[in-house]
Amino acid sequence: MGSALTTIGLPVALGIIMLGLGLSLTLADFARVLKQPKAVIVALICQLILLPGICFGLVLLFQLPPVLAVGMMMLAASPGGTTANLYSHLFRGDIALNISLTAVNSVIAVITLPLITNFAIAYFQPFDNQLGLQWAKALEVFAIVLLPVAVGMLIRRLWPSFADGMDKPVRIASVVILIVVIAGAVASNWALLVANFTQLALITVLFCLISLSIGFFVPRWLKVGRRQAVATSFEIGIHNATLAIVIAQSVLGSVELSLPAAVYGVLMFFIAFGFGFLIRDRSTAAVDAAATSG
């Protein structure tokens, strides 16, 4: 089961998720970032520089074993997942900004994810005989991340009505697939996961909370609009755990490397949901107070 899940199930599942993302994208979504440069630049700096640095500090603080440390860094380097759009919609974020950020991040991740992963492998040295994501494996990352997105965008360009009709079913399927993939990865490596859960649970919860908080409060501190801050919070706070699992197991061939993403993938649904209620309640209280005073 584990072998079939790794070699076939995981890449196919991620491909469907990324295809679904492509079905919702047009070139205008990439161009839209120019209309909200401040929100986009702040989000990208948080996601590409600040969070990997914080994750590196957490890994050193928790003194994780090398292979788990690299797994955490790989998770930090993963772009926002499509689930971020769902949470942003649920808690009244700027969905257009979410879509644009996911599009841009997915492209940038083709470069930054191998770079950060290779840095972590070089620093922590979890493998005796593996140098990291070499050129051929970096191309695999490109194929895994961008090709399904490009196919989805092409379908939308050629058959827009079909893409519109498939958008909602594929979104729902993506969430279901995400849950099934993570559950499958957890079930097939249950003993290994249980053995490492205690040292991964706290760090993944902390990292998720820090990611969500930075994504919301840093933009607000820099005078970015509230709806945009909600969008960046979920975009930055909900990493693409499936991508990290696929690269760890299918590209680098290490189940242990995927454990941080598997634990994070299970816990992030609950943490993000609770965080969403916190920031929603705060905004509702402010609106009620303004209405009362008026």
Sine and cosine of phi, psi and omega as CSV:
sin_phi,cos_phi,sin_psi,cos_psi,sin_omega,cos_omega
0.00,0.00,-0.71,0.70,-0.01,-1.00
-0.88,0.47,-0.65,0.76,-0.02,-1.00
-0.91,0.40,-0.72,0.69,0.01,-1.00
-0.90,0.44,-0.64,0.77,0.02,-1.00
-0.89,0.46,-0.67,0.75,-0.05,-1.00
-0.95,0.32,-0.75,0.66,-0.14,-0.99
-0.99,0.16,-0.49,0.87,-0.07,-1.00
-0.87,-0.49,-0.83,0.56,-0.13,-0.99
-0.87,0.49,-0.75,0.66,-0.06,-1.00
-0.89,0.45,-0.80,0.61,0.01,-1.00
-0.88,0.47,-0.64,0.77,0.01,-1.00
-0.90,0.44,-0.70,0.72,0.01,-1.00
-0.87,0.48,-0.71,0.70,0.02,-1.00
-0.90,0.43,-0.62,0.79,0.03,-1.00
-0.86,0.50,-0.66,0.75,0.02,-1.00
-0.92,0.40,-0.67,0.75,0.02,-1.00
-0.88,0.47,-0.72,0.70,-0.02,-1.00
-0.95,0.31,-0.54,0.84,0.10,-1.00
-0.89,0.46,-0.69,0.73,0.05,-1.00
-0.86,0.51,-0.63,0.78,0.06,-1.00
-0.88,0.47,-0.71,0.71,0.00,-1.00
-0.88,0.47,-0.58,0.82,0.00,-1.00
-0.89,0.45,-0.40,0.92,-0.03,-1.00
-0.99,-0.13,0.02,1.00,-0.09,-1.00
-0.95,-0.31,0.54,-0.84,0.21,-0.98
-0.75,-0.66,0.17,-0.99,0.04,-1.00
-0.88,0.47,-0.44,0.90,0.03,-1.00
-0.89,0.45,-0.47,0.88,0.02,-1.00
-0.92,0.40,-0.55,0.84,0.07,-1.00
-0.96,0.28,-0.62,0.78,-0.01,-1.00
-0.94,0.34,-0.46,0.89,-0.06,-1.00
-0.89,0.46,-0.40,0.92,-0.02,-1.00
-0.87,0.48,-0.42,0.91,0.01,-1.00
-0.94,0.33,-0.36,0.93,-0.01,-1.00
-0.99,0.12,-0.35,0.94,0.03,-1.00
-0.79,-0.62,0.83,0.56,-0.14,-0.99
-0.87,0.49,-0.59,0.80,-0.06,-1.00
-0.90,0.43,-0.76,0.65,-0.01,-1.00
-0.88,0.47,-0.65,0.76,-0.03,-1.00
-0.93,0.36,-0.72,0.69,-0.03,-1.00
-0.89,0.45,-0.70,0.72,0.02,-1.00
-0.88,0.48,-0.71,0.71,-0.01,-1.00
-0.89,0.45,-0.68,0.73,-0.03,-1.00
-0.92,0.39,-0.64,0.77,0.04,-1.00
-0.89,0.45,-0.68,0.73,0.03,-1.00
-0.88,0.47,-0.71,0.70,-0.12,-0.99
-0.97,0.23,-0.62,0.78,-0.14,-0.99
-1.00,-0.04,-0.42,0.91,-0.08,-1.00
-0.88,-0.47,-0.81,0.58,-0.12,-0.99
-0.91,0.41,-0.76,0.65,-0.08,-1.00
-0.92,0.39,-0.69,0.72,0.08,-1.00
-0.86,0.51,-0.59,0.81,0.04,-1.00
-0.91,0.41,-0.68,0.73,0.04,-1.00
-0.91,0.42,-0.68,0.74,0.01,-1.00
-0.88,0.47,-0.65,0.76,0.04,-1.00
-0.87,0.49,-0.67,0.74,0.04,-1.00
-0.90,0.43,-0.65,0.76,0.03,-1.00
-0.90,0.44,-0.66,0.75,0.00,-1.00
-0.87,0.48,-0.68,0.73,0.03,-1.00
-0.93,0.37,-0.64,0.77,-0.01,-1.00
-0.90,0.44,-0.67,0.74,-0.03,-1.00
-0.99,0.10,-0.13,0.99,0.03,-1.00
0.78,0.63,0.78,0.62,0.02,-1.00
-0.93,0.36,0.50,-0.86,0.13,-0.99
-0.85,0.52,0.49,-0.87,-0.10,-1.00
-0.77,0.64,-0.71,0.71,-0.07,-1.00
-0.92,0.38,-0.59,0.81,0.05,-1.00
-0.96,0.28,-0.54,0.84,0.05,-1.00
-0.89,0.46,-0.70,0.71,0.04,-1.00
-0.91,0.42,-0.63,0.77,0.04,-1.00
-0.87,0.49,-0.64,0.77,0.05,-1.00
-0.91,0.41,-0.67,0.74,0.01,-1.00
-0.91,0.41,-0.60,0.80,0.05,-1.00
-0.91,0.42,-0.63,0.78,0.06,-1.00
-0.89,0.46,-0.70,0.72,0.01,-1.00
-0.89,0.46,-0.52,0.85,-0.03,-1.00
-0.99,0.13,-0.21,0.98,-0.02,-1.00
-0.96,0.29,0.62,-0.79,-0.01,-1.00
-0.95,0.31,0.07,-1.00,0.05,-1.00
-0.89,0.45,0.59,-0.81,0.01,-1.00
-1.00,0.03,0.26,-0.97,0.01,-1.00
-0.91,0.42,-0.36,0.93,0.05,-1.00
-0.88,0.47,-0.43,0.90,0.02,-1.00
-0.86,0.51,-0.60,0.80,0.01,-1.00
-0.89,0.45,-0.63,0.77,0.00,-1.00
-0.90,0.43,-0.72,0.69,0.01,-1.00
-0.91,0.41,-0.63,0.77,0.01,-1.00
-0.89,0.45,-0.65,0.76,0.05,-1.00
-0.90,0.43,-0.67,0.74,-0.04,-1.00
-0.89,0.45,-0.61,0.79,-0.08,-1.00
-0.94,-0.34,0.43,0.90,0.18,-0.98
0.89,0.46,0.69,0.73,0.13,-0.99
-1.00,0.05,0.04,-1.00,0.03,-1.00
-0.99,0.12,0.99,-0.13,-0.08,-1.00
-0.89,0.46,-0.62,0.78,-0.01,-1.00
-0.87,0.50,-0.65,0.76,0.04,-1.00
-0.92,0.40,-0.65,0.76,0.06,-1.00
-0.83,0.55,-0.75,0.67,-0.03,-1.00
-0.88,0.47,-0.68,0.73,0.00,-1.00
-0.91,0.42,-0.69,0.73,0.00,-1.00
-0.90,0.43,-0.66,0.75,0.03,-1.00
-0.88,0.47,-0.66,0.75,0.01,-1.00
-0.89,0.47,-0.77,0.63,-0.04,-1.00
-0.91,0.41,-0.69,0.72,-0.01,-1.00
-0.89,0.45,-0.59,0.81,-0.01,-1.00
-0.90,0.43,-0.59,0.80,0.04,-1.00
-0.95,0.32,-0.73,0.68,-0.04,-1.00
-0.90,0.43,-0.56,0.83,-0.04,-1.00
-0.88,0.47,-0.43,0.90,0.04,-1.00
-0.86,0.51,-0.49,0.87,0.02,-1.00
-1.00,-0.10,-0.76,0.65,-0.14,-0.99
-0.95,0.31,-0.57,0.82,-0.04,-1.00
-0.89,0.45,-0.76,0.65,0.08,-1.00
-0.88,0.48,-0.59,0.81,-0.01,-1.00
-0.90,0.44,-0.75,0.66,-0.02,-1.00
-0.93,0.38,-0.63,0.77,0.03,-1.00
-0.89,0.45,-0.70,0.72,0.01,-1.00
-0.91,0.41,-0.61,0.79,0.08,-1.00
-0.87,0.49,-0.72,0.70,-0.03,-1.00
-0.90,0.43,-0.67,0.75,0.02,-1.00
-0.90,0.43,-0.65,0.76,0.01,-1.00
-0.92,0.40,-0.60,0.80,-0.05,-1.00
-0.98,0.22,-0.74,0.67,-0.11,-0.99
-1.00,-0.01,-0.35,0.94,0.06,-1.00
0.76,0.65,0.89,0.45,-0.02,-1.00
-0.98,0.20,-0.35,0.94,-0.04,-1.00
-0.87,-0.49,0.66,-0.75,0.03,-1.00
-0.98,0.22,-0.52,0.85,-0.15,-0.99
-0.87,-0.49,0.35,0.94,-0.04,-1.00
-0.73,-0.68,0.78,-0.63,-0.08,-1.00
-1.00,-0.02,-0.20,0.98,0.00,-1.00
0.84,-0.55,-0.38,-0.92,0.00,-1.00
-0.99,0.12,1.00,-0.06,0.04,-1.00
-0.97,0.25,0.01,-1.00,-0.15,-0.99
-0.82,0.58,-0.72,0.69,-0.03,-1.00
-0.89,0.46,-0.63,0.77,0.00,-1.00
-0.96,0.26,-0.51,0.86,0.09,-1.00
-0.91,0.42,-0.57,0.82,0.08,-1.00
-0.91,0.41,-0.57,0.82,0.08,-1.00
-0.89,0.46,-0.64,0.77,0.05,-1.00
-0.88,0.48,-0.68,0.73,0.04,-1.00
-0.85,0.52,-0.73,0.68,-0.02,-1.00
-0.91,0.42,-0.65,0.76,-0.02,-1.00
-0.92,0.39,-0.64,0.77,-0.12,-0.99
-1.00,0.06,-0.78,0.63,-0.23,-0.97
-1.00,-0.09,-0.55,0.84,-0.06,-1.00
-0.87,0.50,-0.73,0.68,0.04,-1.00
-0.88,0.47,-0.59,0.81,0.04,-1.00
-0.89,0.45,-0.70,0.71,0.00,-1.00
-0.89,0.46,-0.65,0.76,0.04,-1.00
-0.89,0.46,-0.70,0.71,0.03,-1.00
-0.87,0.48,-0.68,0.74,0.03,-1.00
-0.91,0.42,-0.60,0.80,0.03,-1.00
-0.91,0.41,-0.67,0.74,0.05,-1.00
-0.87,0.49,-0.68,0.73,0.00,-1.00
-0.90,0.44,-0.60,0.80,-0.01,-1.00
-0.93,0.36,-0.67,0.75,-0.08,-1.00
-0.99,0.10,-0.61,0.79,-0.05,-1.00
-0.75,-0.66,0.94,0.33,-0.10,-1.00
-0.87,0.50,-0.61,0.79,-0.01,-1.00
-0.92,0.40,-0.62,0.79,0.06,-1.00
-0.90,0.43,-0.69,0.73,0.01,-1.00
-0.89,0.46,-0.66,0.75,0.03,-1.00
-0.90,0.44,-0.67,0.74,0.00,-1.00
-0.92,0.40,-0.52,0.85,-0.03,-1.00
-1.00,0.03,-0.21,0.98,-0.13,-0.99
-0.85,0.52,-0.80,0.60,-0.04,-1.00
-0.92,0.40,-0.73,0.68,0.04,-1.00
-0.85,0.52,-0.64,0.77,-0.02,-1.00
-0.95,0.33,-0.58,0.82,0.07,-1.00
-0.87,0.49,-0.74,0.67,0.02,-1.00
-0.89,0.46,-0.70,0.72,0.01,-1.00
-0.88,0.47,-0.60,0.80,-0.01,-1.00
-0.89,0.46,-0.68,0.73,0.02,-1.00
-0.91,0.41,-0.70,0.72,0.02,-1.00
-0.88,0.47,-0.71,0.71,0.00,-1.00
-0.88,0.47,-0.67,0.74,0.02,-1.00
-0.85,0.53,-0.72,0.70,0.00,-1.00
-0.91,0.42,-0.69,0.72,-0.02,-1.00
-0.90,0.43,-0.67,0.74,-0.01,-1.00
-0.89,0.45,-0.74,0.67,-0.01,-1.00
-0.90,0.43,-0.67,0.74,0.04,-1.00
-0.89,0.46,-0.65,0.76,0.03,-1.00
-0.91,0.42,-0.67,0.74,0.03,-1.00
-0.90,0.43,-0.63,0.78,0.03,-1.00
-0.92,0.40,-0.73,0.68,-0.06,-1.00
-0.91,0.42,-0.66,0.75,-0.07,-1.00
-0.96,0.28,-0.28,0.96,0.01,-1.00
-0.80,-0.60,0.62,0.79,-0.14,-0.99
-0.85,0.52,-0.75,0.66,-0.06,-1.00
-0.88,0.47,-0.68,0.73,0.00,-1.00
-0.91,0.40,-0.62,0.78,-0.01,-1.00
-0.92,0.38,-0.70,0.71,0.01,-1.00
-0.87,0.49,-0.64,0.77,-0.02,-1.00
-0.90,0.43,-0.45,0.89,-0.06,-1.00
-0.93,-0.37,0.00,1.00,-0.13,-0.99
-0.89,0.45,-0.68,0.73,-0.09,-1.00
-0.88,0.48,-0.59,0.81,-0.01,-1.00
-1.00,0.05,-0.12,0.99,0.02,-1.00
-0.96,-0.27,-0.45,0.90,-0.10,-0.99
-0.87,0.49,-0.77,0.64,-0.08,-1.00
-0.91,0.40,-0.69,0.72,-0.05,-1.00
-0.93,0.37,-0.60,0.80,0.01,-1.00
-0.95,0.32,-0.62,0.79,0.07,-1.00
-0.89,0.45,-0.72,0.69,0.03,-1.00
-0.87,0.50,-0.71,0.70,-0.03,-1.00
-0.89,0.45,-0.65,0.76,0.03,-1.00
-0.91,0.42,-0.71,0.70,0.02,-1.00
-0.89,0.45,-0.68,0.73,0.02,-1.00
-0.90,0.43,-0.67,0.74,0.00,-1.00
-0.88,0.47,-0.74,0.68,0.01,-1.00
-0.88,0.47,-0.69,0.73,-0.04,-1.00
-0.91,0.40,-0.71,0.71,0.04,-1.00
-0.88,0.47,-0.68,0.74,-0.01,-1.00
-0.89,0.46,-0.45,0.89,0.00,-1.00
-0.99,-0.11,-0.76,0.65,-0.18,-0.98
-0.99,0.17,-0.55,0.84,0.04,-1.00
-0.90,0.43,-0.75,0.66,0.08,-1.00
-0.87,0.50,-0.64,0.77,0.02,-1.00
-0.90,0.43,-0.63,0.78,0.05,-1.00
-0.89,0.46,-0.52,0.85,0.00,-1.00
-1.00,-0.08,0.34,0.94,0.12,-0.99
0.92,0.39,0.48,0.88,0.14,-0.99
-0.99,0.17,0.59,-0.81,-0.04,-1.00
-0.85,0.53,0.44,-0.90,-0.08,-1.00
-0.89,0.45,-0.70,0.71,0.00,-1.00
-0.89,0.46,-0.60,0.80,0.05,-1.00
-0.93,0.37,-0.61,0.80,0.01,-1.00
-0.92,0.39,-0.61,0.79,0.08,-1.00
-0.88,0.48,-0.69,0.72,0.01,-1.00
-0.88,0.47,-0.73,0.68,-0.02,-1.00
-0.93,0.36,-0.51,0.86,0.03,-1.00
-0.86,0.51,-0.76,0.65,-0.02,-1.00
-0.96,0.27,-0.54,0.84,0.03,-1.00
-0.90,0.43,-0.64,0.77,-0.02,-1.00
-0.99,0.11,-0.57,0.82,-0.11,-0.99
-0.99,0.15,-0.40,0.92,-0.03,-1.00
-0.95,-0.30,1.00,-0.06,-0.01,-1.00
-0.98,0.20,0.40,-0.92,0.00,-1.00
-0.98,0.21,0.99,0.11,-0.04,-1.00
-0.89,0.45,-0.56,0.83,0.00,-1.00
-0.88,0.47,-0.66,0.75,0.02,-1.00
-0.88,0.48,-0.70,0.71,0.01,-1.00
-0.89,0.46,-0.64,0.77,0.02,-1.00
-0.91,0.42,-0.70,0.71,-0.01,-1.00
-0.89,0.46,-0.71,0.70,-0.02,-1.00
-0.91,0.41,-0.66,0.75,0.00,-1.00
-0.89,0.45,-0.74,0.67,-0.12,-0.99
-1.00,0.05,-0.68,0.74,-0.10,-1.00
-1.00,0.06,-0.63,0.78,-0.07,-1.00
-1.00,0.01,-0.73,0.68,-0.04,-1.00
-0.99,-0.11,-0.17,0.99,0.11,-0.99
0.92,0.40,0.56,0.83,-0.01,-1.00
-0.78,-0.63,0.90,-0.44,0.06,-1.00
-0.93,0.36,-0.67,0.75,-0.02,-1.00
-0.85,0.52,-0.60,0.80,-0.01,-1.00
-0.89,0.46,-0.45,0.89,-0.06,-1.00
-1.00,0.03,-0.13,0.99,-0.09,-1.00
-0.87,0.49,-0.70,0.72,0.04,-1.00
-0.85,0.53,-0.66,0.75,0.01,-1.00
-0.92,0.39,-0.59,0.81,0.01,-1.00
-0.91,0.41,-0.71,0.71,0.02,-1.00
-0.91,0.42,-0.72,0.70,0.02,-1.00
-0.87,0.50,-0.67,0.74,-0.03,-1.00
-0.87,0.49,-0.54,0.84,0.03,-1.00
-0.97,0.24,-0.71,0.71,-0.14,-0.99
-0.98,0.18,-0.46,0.89,-0.14,-0.99
-0.90,0.43,-0.52,0.86,-0.01,-1.00
-0.85,0.53,-0.70,0.71,-0.05,-1.00
-0.96,0.26,-0.66,0.75,-0.03,-1.00
-0.91,0.42,-0.73,0.69,-0.02,-1.00
-0.90,0.44,-0.61,0.79,0.01,-1.00
-0.90,0.43,-0.72,0.69,0.04,-1.00
-0.89,0.45,-0.66,0.75,0.00,-1.00
-0.90,0.43,-0.63,0.78,0.03,-1.00
-0.86,0.51,-0.65,0.76,0.04,-1.00
-0.92,0.40,-0.58,0.81,0.03,-1.00
-0.89,0.46,-0.76,0.65,-0.04,-1.00
-0.97,0.26,-0.45,0.89,0.05,-1.00
-0.95,0.31,-0.67,0.74,0.01,-1.00
-0.88,0.47,-0.63,0.78,-0.02,-1.00
-0.89,0.45,-0.71,0.71,-0.02,-1.00
-0.93,0.38,-0.61,0.79,0.01,-1.00
-0.90,0.44,-0.66,0.75,0.02,-1.00
-0.89,0.46,-0.63,0.78,-0.01,-1.00
-0.92,0.40,-0.65,0.76,0.01,-1.00
-0.91,0.41,-0.68,0.73,0.02,-1.00
-0.88,0.47,-0.66,0.75,-0.01,-1.00
-0.90,0.43,-0.66,0.75,0.01,-1.00
-0.91,0.41,-0.64,0.77,0.00,-1.00
-0.92,0.39,-0.62,0.78,0.01,-1.00
-0.91,0.41,-0.70,0.72,-0.03,-1.00
-0.93,0.36,-0.47,0.88,0.02,-1.00
-0.96,0.28,0.00,0.00,0.00,0.00
